[in-house]
Amino acid sequence: MGTDKKPGSIVHLGAGALSGVTSCVLLQPFDLIKTRLQQSQIQQAHNGLGTISATVRSVVAADGVRGLWRGTLPSLIRNAPGTSLYFYFLNHTRHFCLAAEQRFTGDQARTQLSPSSNMVIGASSRAFAGFLLMPGTILKVHFESSLYKYAGIAGALKDIWRQGGVRGFFVGAVPTAIRDAPYAGLYLLLYEAIKNQERAMAQRRNVLLPETTVTMVAGVAAGLAASYLTQPFDMVKTRMQLRPLEYTSVVQSFAKIYNEETFRGFFRGISLRVLRKGVQASLVFTLYEWVLRSSTRRSETSSPT
């Protein structure tokens, strides 16, 4: 993103919350089916849940179409504040890094961050926000899985506490951070680079390209690439959170999955995650930047001339 005068922190938090809630509600079925596919290779083999279509039929047969949105409330509890915090940290870290680059290069007119800075701020912002919202992630995954049948949020919280205490709400924090930090770093690096390429191409061809189109295309492309590269960590994270007694550490989980399922086991549910992440990233960043542009225009219109 550029570094023109930005709206205040409240606007960034609100824009993040709006984009997080919208993407969460629309894309929850993708998350639920991905979690079911990643639950266990044994359960899939016994119950015929090895394919996406079979898993969808199983969910609908057991819980109706509404079952595809199981876990939406925990997802909202996690994603709305999580996306808000991510964009809040992203905004403040961006200004800090830009000021540092200006001092380091001596170029006070610099308005664009370097690719390495985009990668660092994306990774650090996502890792910090993800750790703070880790209990919400645990709750979300448990609700999406068929291994647990909770009547409500309170019952789920009590069960997680009973099984692991405070630590139970942070199971899988390491693989989650290892997945999310590189994903967010790669995503922001690619997202900004693709946007710049789109604008340059449009300028060379003298084409007026709407900013919404620019952000949507960049969001999908960057989301697809970054999610594919970080898929193995997503698998390890899910297994550790759903079966903590069997998958006890990151290294042990990687070894167990590889020994029992080969390398292909790490990419179970990959198509759903890649599709969801590509669409979600595009939707989230497009909505976020649209809100910021709208807020800036309103501020300029209301400012005295």
Secondary structure, DSSP 8 states (H G I E B T S, - for coil): ---S----HHHHHHHHHHHHHHHHHHHHHHHHHHHHHHS-HHHHHHHT--SHHHHHHHHHHHH-GGGGGTTHHHHHHHHHHHHHHHHHHHHHHHHHHHHHHHHHH--TT--S--HHHHHHHHHHHHHHHHHHTHHHHHHHHHHHSTT---SSHHHHHHHHHHHHHHHHTTTTHHHHHHHHHHHHHHHHHHHHHHHHHHHHHHHHTT----HHHHHHHHHHHHHHHHHHHTHHHHHHHHHHHH-TTT--SHHHHHHHHHHHHTGGGGGTTHHHHHHHHHHHHHHHHHHHHHHHHHHHHHHHHHS--
